[in-house]
Amino acid sequence: MANKAKVLVINGSYRDDGITDQAVELTVEALQSAGAATEIVNLRDYPIEFCHNCRECTQQLGTGPGKCVLDDGMHELIEKIEAAQAYVLASPTNFSSVTALFKRFMERLVAYAYWPWDKSYPKYRKAGLPPKKAMLISSSAAPSWMGRWFFGSVKQLDMTAKTIGAKSVGTLFTGQASTEKHRRLGQKSVDRARSLATRLIAA
């Protein structure tokens, strides 16, 4: 991937400077040092409404996402998604899942599905197209191995990447994230973040 690639970072964390924010900031620094252009969207500050499940967006033809009936920030966010060449998708684990903030965003990605009313299941609009790249970031209070295998957050982040037409290059998962009130990322996580950032924008 050429320098000045556009990387869109979508962060579903609730807390400023928590483990997820630290991982995101470190990844962005590594991406910028490697020559990528980055933009961070913190979902906690972004105006997205809940999906109404009307499926109007899913009835529209084409490989591009359908247009939602809701008039909010999701229209602009989808434009950012379409313009980016790679993604960083981040959310801590809450109740064995991504946060409600990230889940709300995920549900609005139904616009990336083509699902006529006479069909039993949707088709991904981006299926069959050359995939973009995505890096996944998550964390949990449980040990890392347990969080990765027994919770759904990484699978949901990976599903999000697939929905928008991307393939994961790897996951940064930090375990035991709640052992301290103001815990800092360890060196192993720092090294992993830098390695995945390099992989994300590699040709």
C-alpha positions as CSV (number, residue, x, y, z in Angstrom):
1,M,0.0,0.0,0.0
2,A,1.4,3.3,-1.0
3,N,2.4,6.1,1.4
4,K,-0.3,8.5,2.5
5,A,-2.9,5.7,2.5
6,K,-6.1,6.8,4.2
7,V,-6.7,4.9,7.3
8,L,-10.0,5.4,9.2
9,V,-10.0,4.6,12.9
10,I,-13.4,3.8,14.5
11,N,-13.2,3.6,18.3
12,G,-16.1,2.3,20.4
13,S,-14.6,3.0,23.8
14,Y,-16.4,4.9,26.4
15,R,-13.4,6.2,28.4
16,D,-10.8,8.8,27.5
17,D,-7.3,7.4,27.9
18,G,-8.4,3.9,28.8
19,I,-6.6,0.9,27.5
20,T,-8.5,1.0,24.2
21,D,-7.8,4.7,23.6
22,Q,-4.1,4.1,24.4
23,A,-3.9,1.3,21.9
24,V,-5.6,3.4,19.3
25,E,-3.4,6.4,19.9
26,L,-0.2,4.3,19.7
27,T,-1.4,2.6,16.5
28,V,-2.2,6.0,14.9
29,E,1.3,7.3,15.9
30,A,2.8,4.2,14.2
31,L,0.7,4.6,11.1
32,Q,1.5,8.3,10.8
33,S,5.3,7.6,11.2
34,A,5.0,5.1,8.4
35,G,3.4,7.8,6.1
36,A,-0.3,7.0,6.4
37,A,-3.0,9.7,6.7
38,T,-5.3,8.8,9.6
39,E,-8.6,10.0,10.9
40,I,-10.1,8.9,14.2
41,V,-13.9,8.7,14.8
42,N,-14.7,8.3,18.5
43,L,-18.2,6.9,18.5
44,R,-18.8,8.4,22.0
45,D,-18.8,11.8,20.3
46,Y,-20.4,10.9,17.0
47,P,-24.1,11.5,16.3
48,I,-25.5,8.1,15.3
49,E,-29.1,7.1,16.0
50,F,-30.3,3.5,16.5
51,C,-31.3,1.5,13.5
52,H,-35.1,1.4,12.9
53,N,-34.9,-2.0,11.2
54,C,-37.0,-0.7,8.3
55,R,-34.6,-2.3,5.8
56,E,-35.1,0.5,3.3
57,C,-31.4,0.7,2.7
58,T,-31.2,-3.0,2.0
59,Q,-33.6,-2.8,-0.9
60,Q,-31.4,-0.6,-3.1
61,L,-29.2,-2.2,-5.8
62,G,-25.4,-1.8,-6.2
63,T,-22.1,-2.6,-4.5
64,G,-22.2,0.7,-2.6
65,P,-24.1,1.0,0.7
66,G,-27.8,1.8,0.5
67,K,-29.0,5.2,1.7
68,C,-30.6,5.2,5.2
69,V,-33.8,7.1,5.9
70,L,-32.3,8.6,9.1
71,D,-30.7,12.0,8.8
72,D,-27.7,11.8,11.1
73,G,-23.9,11.4,11.1
74,M,-24.0,7.9,9.6
75,H,-24.2,9.3,6.1
76,E,-20.9,11.2,6.6
77,L,-19.3,8.2,8.3
78,I,-20.2,5.9,5.5
79,E,-18.6,8.3,3.1
80,K,-15.4,8.2,5.2
81,I,-15.6,4.4,5.2
82,E,-15.9,4.3,1.4
83,A,-13.0,6.7,1.0
84,A,-10.5,4.9,3.3
85,Q,-8.1,2.3,2.1
86,A,-7.7,0.6,5.5
87,Y,-9.3,0.6,8.9
88,V,-8.6,0.2,12.6
89,L,-11.7,-1.1,14.4
90,A,-11.6,-0.8,18.2
91,S,-13.8,-1.7,21.1
92,P,-13.3,-2.9,24.6
93,T,-15.3,-6.0,25.8
94,N,-18.4,-5.2,27.9
95,F,-20.6,-8.1,29.0
96,S,-18.8,-10.5,26.6
97,S,-19.4,-8.2,23.7
98,V,-18.4,-5.0,22.0
99,T,-19.7,-1.9,23.7
100,A,-23.3,-0.7,23.0
101,L,-21.7,2.3,21.2
102,F,-20.0,0.0,18.7
103,K,-23.0,-2.3,18.4
104,R,-25.2,0.6,17.5
105,F,-22.7,1.5,14.7
106,M,-22.6,-2.2,13.6
107,E,-26.3,-2.4,13.2
108,R,-26.3,0.7,11.0
109,L,-23.9,-1.1,8.7
110,V,-27.0,-3.1,7.4
111,A,-26.7,-0.6,4.6
112,Y,-23.9,-2.7,3.3
113,A,-26.3,-5.6,2.8
114,Y,-28.5,-6.2,-0.2
115,W,-31.7,-7.9,1.2
116,P,-34.8,-7.8,-0.9
117,W,-38.0,-8.7,0.9
118,D,-38.5,-11.9,-1.0
119,K,-35.1,-13.3,0.1
120,S,-34.5,-15.3,3.3
121,Y,-31.0,-13.8,4.0
122,P,-28.9,-10.8,2.9
123,K,-25.8,-10.7,0.6
124,Y,-22.8,-8.6,1.4
125,R,-22.5,-5.8,-1.1
126,K,-18.7,-6.0,-1.0
127,A,-18.5,-9.7,-1.4
128,G,-16.3,-10.7,-4.4
129,L,-14.5,-7.3,-4.5
130,P,-10.8,-7.0,-3.7
131,P,-10.7,-6.7,0.1
132,K,-9.2,-3.7,2.0
133,K,-7.3,-4.3,5.2
134,A,-8.4,-3.9,8.8
135,M,-6.6,-4.0,12.2
136,L,-8.7,-5.0,15.2
137,I,-8.2,-3.7,18.8
138,S,-10.0,-5.0,21.9
139,S,-9.5,-5.7,25.6
140,S,-11.1,-7.3,28.6
141,A,-10.9,-7.7,32.3
142,A,-10.2,-11.4,31.8
143,P,-6.9,-12.8,30.7
144,S,-6.1,-12.3,27.1
145,W,-6.5,-15.9,26.0
146,M,-9.9,-16.2,27.7
147,G,-11.1,-12.9,26.3
148,R,-10.2,-13.9,22.8
149,W,-11.7,-17.3,22.9
150,F,-14.8,-17.0,25.1
151,F,-16.1,-13.5,24.4
152,G,-17.6,-12.2,21.2
153,S,-15.9,-8.8,20.8
154,V,-13.2,-10.0,18.4
155,K,-15.7,-11.9,16.2
156,Q,-17.9,-8.8,16.1
157,L,-15.0,-6.6,15.1
158,D,-14.1,-9.1,12.4
159,M,-17.7,-9.2,11.2
160,T,-17.6,-5.4,10.9
161,A,-14.5,-5.5,8.8
162,K,-16.0,-8.1,6.5
163,T,-19.2,-6.1,6.2
164,I,-17.4,-3.0,4.9
165,G,-15.2,-5.0,2.6
166,A,-12.0,-5.6,4.6
167,K,-10.0,-8.5,5.8
168,S,-8.3,-8.4,9.2
169,V,-4.4,-8.4,9.3
170,G,-4.5,-9.2,13.0
171,T,-5.8,-8.3,16.5
172,L,-4.3,-6.4,19.4
173,F,-6.1,-7.8,22.5
174,T,-5.1,-6.7,26.0
175,G,-6.2,-8.9,28.8
176,Q,-6.6,-8.0,32.5
177,A,-7.4,-4.4,31.6
178,S,-9.1,-3.7,34.9
179,T,-6.4,-4.6,37.3
180,E,-5.6,-0.9,37.8
181,K,-7.7,2.2,37.6
182,H,-5.3,4.0,35.3
183,R,-3.5,1.0,33.7
184,R,-1.0,1.7,31.0
185,L,-0.3,-0.5,28.0
186,G,2.5,-3.0,28.5
187,Q,5.5,-3.3,26.2
188,K,4.2,-6.5,24.6
189,S,1.0,-4.6,23.6
190,V,3.1,-1.7,22.4
191,D,5.2,-3.9,20.2
192,R,2.1,-5.7,18.8
193,A,0.4,-2.4,18.0
194,R,3.4,-1.2,16.0
195,S,3.8,-4.5,14.2
196,L,0.2,-4.6,13.1
197,A,0.2,-1.0,12.0
198,T,3.1,-1.8,9.7
199,R,1.3,-4.8,8.4
200,L,-1.9,-2.7,7.8
201,I,-0.3,-0.4,5.3
202,A,2.2,-2.8,3.8
203,A,1.9,-3.2,0.0
